[in-house]
Every structure is written in C-alpha cells, then in structure tokens.
Amino acid sequence: MLIARPPSFRKLLSRLTHKASDLEICVADKPADEETLPTLAEAIVGSDKSAIASVLGPPRGAVASGDSVQRTQTFWQASTWYYPVPRNERMAMAIGFEKDQACRVDFFQARAA
C-alpha cells in the first residue's frame, strides 16, 4: 500500500513531520518488508478519519462501541476501521480511533483452517 500510493502517503506523512522534503518515496527508497508495516502504522497514527479515508478509501469493515456498524450508521461513526493488506491475502489492518483521530494500528493475520 505504501509503495502503490506514494503521493498520498507523502502528503499524509508530511503533515505529521512537517518535513516534506525528507519524505520523497521512490523505488530505490522502498523500505524492507519488515519496515513496511511499522512505517504505514506510523503514518496513520495521529491522522484524522478524513485524511485516512482520502488515502485508503472507505474501510471494508467497521465497528462502533464493540458492535458491527448498523445500516443506519456510517463508518464515520465507528471507533475501529478494518482494511485488507493487499500484498498478503490473509492479513488485515485495524485502525482504532479516539475523537476521530487514529490512536493505534494493529495488523493481524488469519489462520488457515
């Protein structure tokens, strides 16, 4: 995800660090696989819902107050958003929010049955 959408992540990261010139992303600067997910999480934490949705799109799933979001609600009201991690079909990302700002990012992997 980080490499596929570098302009969006560069903009998101620049707001967090205020040093856009240090955030140039190119193929030569591609992070190692073990650095990709922590870098993604670091870019997300502290961002608001609208910034995250503009980069990643609407979440595939959402939970509000421990329950699945109802049809009358929207994902904007949810306290946790879920996204699949595209490079690994069995991995997903959960973004937890407090007062519409991302406060934590967790990655989890489905186990084979």
C-alpha positions as CSV (number, residue, x, y, z in Angstrom):
1,M,0.0,0.0,0.0
2,L,2.8,2.4,0.9
3,I,4.6,2.0,-2.5
4,A,1.4,1.8,-4.5
5,R,0.2,5.3,-3.4
6,P,3.3,7.3,-2.7
7,P,1.9,10.8,-3.3
8,S,-1.0,10.2,-0.9
9,F,1.3,8.8,1.8
10,R,3.9,11.5,1.2
11,K,1.2,14.1,1.9
12,L,-0.1,12.2,5.0
13,L,3.4,11.8,6.4
14,S,4.3,15.5,5.7
15,R,1.5,16.6,7.9
16,L,2.9,14.5,10.7
17,T,6.6,15.5,10.4
18,H,6.3,18.9,8.6
19,K,9.4,17.9,6.5
20,A,8.0,17.0,3.1
21,S,11.5,17.2,1.5
22,D,12.6,14.3,3.7
23,L,9.7,12.1,2.6
24,E,10.5,11.5,-1.1
25,I,9.5,8.0,-1.9
26,C,10.9,6.3,-4.9
27,V,11.6,2.7,-5.9
28,A,15.2,3.0,-4.7
29,D,14.0,4.1,-1.2
30,K,11.5,1.2,-0.9
31,P,11.5,0.1,2.7
32,A,12.5,-3.5,3.6
33,D,9.5,-5.8,4.1
34,E,10.0,-5.8,7.8
35,E,9.8,-2.0,7.8
36,T,6.8,-1.5,5.6
37,L,4.0,-2.2,8.1
38,P,5.6,-0.2,11.0
39,T,6.1,2.7,8.6
40,L,2.5,2.5,7.5
41,A,1.3,2.4,11.1
42,E,3.5,5.4,12.0
43,A,2.0,7.4,9.1
44,I,-1.6,6.6,10.2
45,V,-1.4,7.2,13.9
46,G,-2.4,10.8,14.7
47,S,-4.2,11.3,11.4
48,D,-7.9,12.1,11.3
49,K,-10.6,9.9,9.7
50,S,-11.0,12.1,6.7
51,A,-7.2,12.0,5.9
52,I,-7.2,8.2,6.2
53,A,-10.3,7.8,4.1
54,S,-8.9,10.1,1.4
55,V,-5.7,7.9,1.1
56,L,-7.1,4.4,1.8
57,G,-10.8,4.8,0.8
58,P,-13.7,3.7,2.9
59,P,-12.9,0.8,5.3
60,R,-14.0,-2.7,4.3
61,G,-15.4,-3.2,7.8
62,A,-16.1,-1.0,10.8
63,V,-17.0,-1.5,14.5
64,A,-18.7,1.0,16.8
65,S,-18.6,0.5,20.5
66,G,-17.9,-3.2,20.2
67,D,-20.7,-3.9,17.8
68,S,-20.8,-4.0,14.0
69,V,-21.9,-0.8,12.4
70,Q,-25.6,-0.9,11.7
71,R,-27.1,0.1,8.3
72,T,-28.4,3.4,9.8
73,Q,-24.8,4.3,10.8
74,T,-21.9,5.1,8.6
75,F,-18.3,4.1,9.0
76,W,-17.6,7.7,10.1
77,Q,-19.2,6.9,13.4
78,A,-17.2,3.7,14.0
79,S,-14.4,3.5,16.5
80,T,-12.4,0.9,14.6
81,W,-11.9,0.6,10.8
82,Y,-10.6,-2.6,9.1
83,Y,-8.7,-2.8,5.8
84,P,-7.2,-5.8,4.0
85,V,-3.4,-5.6,3.4
86,P,-3.2,-6.2,-0.4
87,R,0.2,-7.9,-0.6
88,N,-0.9,-10.7,1.7
89,E,-4.4,-12.1,1.2
90,R,-4.6,-13.3,4.8
91,M,-3.5,-10.1,6.6
92,A,-5.6,-7.1,7.6
93,M,-5.2,-3.8,9.4
94,A,-7.3,-2.4,12.2
95,I,-7.2,1.3,12.9
96,G,-8.6,2.4,16.3
97,F,-9.8,5.9,16.8
98,E,-10.4,8.3,19.7
99,K,-12.2,11.5,18.9
100,D,-11.8,10.9,15.2
101,Q,-8.0,10.6,15.3
102,A,-6.2,7.4,14.8
103,C,-4.6,6.3,18.1
104,R,-3.5,2.8,17.2
105,V,-2.9,0.5,14.2
106,D,-2.8,-3.3,14.6
107,F,-2.0,-5.9,11.9
108,F,-3.4,-9.4,12.2
109,Q,-3.3,-12.5,10.1
110,A,-6.0,-15.1,9.5
111,R,-5.0,-18.6,10.4
112,A,-5.6,-21.5,7.9
113,A,-8.5,-23.7,9.0
